[in-house]
Amino acid sequence: MSDFAEFRVRGRAALLAGRATHDVPMVEGARRWGAAAVLRPQGEIVDRLTELAATIEAPGHWVHGGSALHVTLRSLEPYRARIPEDDPLRRAYAAALAEAADGLPTARVRLSGVSPHPGGVLVCGHPEDDTLVTLWKRFAHALESRGVRDLEHGRVRDRWYVSLVHFAGPLADPHRLVEWCDAHAGVALGTAELGTAEIVQFVHTGTGIRVEALEHARLG
């Protein structure tokens, strides 16, 4: 099986068995949706991802598009509604990210295939170079050298993806959603060139998620 084949099988089974999970609007201290390091695609591939997400029948759920689309490099901390510019952790994240990105080329990730999972729907990412893995390793080391213990301390991130939907409540028709995912299991969206790594925070808009950049580091 490919790196996503077994993941897709487990995701289908979970939804069809009624084991979907869902997010709720953020509250202070929650482990989900805190500050994170991400890379956001740019250009035409964002339009293709947005158009694909818009075809999912997911009323009431958080359907992502445009600047909300991202590849997560690392989840950093529990949710905080406000992270000021002089926050010590924010400064440490920024310095660690700049150190990690220094001298690395733009990351190229082929986006191909859709997969359901218990909490939503994602597009599978297949790196075409070593940049993402190298950046991830460097960033982990740079955080550790600064005494920062983040939410992914000790975790190996070896699967890359862009989320199209996060469930925000019980699924009305999981079978229909799984059928949509099956129909798009082989969709090819092209290669995303990820030229900027960012420290971001997430904001609930009432109907979805907005991504706000706090810090950034250029690749390439």
Salt bridges, closest charged atoms under 4 A:
GLU6 OE2 - ARG10 NH1 3.28
ASP23 OD1 - ARG32 NE 2.94
GLU44 OE1 - ARG48 NH1 3.73
GLU57 OE1 - ARG176 NE 2.88
GLU77 OE2 - ARG80 NE 2.60
ASP87 OD1 - ARG80 NH1 2.95
GLU99 OE1 - ARG146 NH2 2.97
GLU128 OE1 - ARG108 NH2 3.25
ASP150 OD2 - ARG74 NE 2.29
GLU152 OE2 - ARG155 NH1 3.66
GLU152 OE2 - ARG157 NH2 2.44
ASP182 OD1 - ARG12 NE 2.84
GLU193 OE2 - ARG108 NH1 2.68
GLU198 OE1 - ARG40 NE 2.76
GLU212 OE2 - ARG210 NH2 2.78
GLU215 OE2 - ARG90 NE 2.71
